[in-house]
Amino acid sequence: MIATGAAEFATALPPSGGRLAGLDVGTKTIGLATCDTGWSFATAADTIKRTKFGADLEALRTFIAKHGTVGLVVGLPLNLDGTDSPRTQSVRAFARNLAPLALPVLLWDERWSTVAVERTMIEAEMSRAKRAQKVDAHAAAHILQGAIDALVNLPGAR
């Protein structure tokens, strides 16, 4: 099930709760983040080097099992005016292909996430090499944090 809004996604999650995972899907890498079970904060976790989709899916399965993930938040790269771009269609297709994982998926607007993360890393005087290694996972955490903030503010939220 692919949701486009927090309320729809929340209804698909198990009532017992659990961790969510954030994904920043790029052409070369997938940034991964996770959150605490209370959905208070997102944390950058890992980066998968993309190869073939089957290998990407297996790496995601491993991550999901390790973290007890109950739902996925996938960053959706929209144009600045909110319209779809060629990358948007690619990420939508990627999200559809996650069906074998049998987890609810939320497509979350990721405009400015990488820019915000890079700016923070530069302000922290992180070297360019370190930024390149960590930016995707931190962008995934930024995406996930936005989604969990929306989820916990829903009427009747946990």
C-alpha angles and dihedrals in degrees: 000000000000117000126194096193136050094238093053091046092049092057090055095053121094114263089232089065126216140174125314126212126218121212127197101192116203133166094257104024144019115219113213131203135170136196138214119268091254091057093234101128141009123223129199107243118169148331125235117210104224120235118145122349092247091057091045090052092050091050089051091049090054092049092047093050093046094051101035091240118190100178142017128226110200120194112238112209104216126176115260090260091055097254126128121268129196088265090052090059091049092052091047089053090048090052091050089051090057089074093106088066089065093215128127113257126208118199105214127191106252100182110147095004096119092041091052092048094047091049091052091048092050091049088052087055092240113169119251090247092053091046091053090052096048109029097091095051091045091049087052089052090050090051092046093048091055091051096047090048088056093045096052090049095056116113108268092014120164 
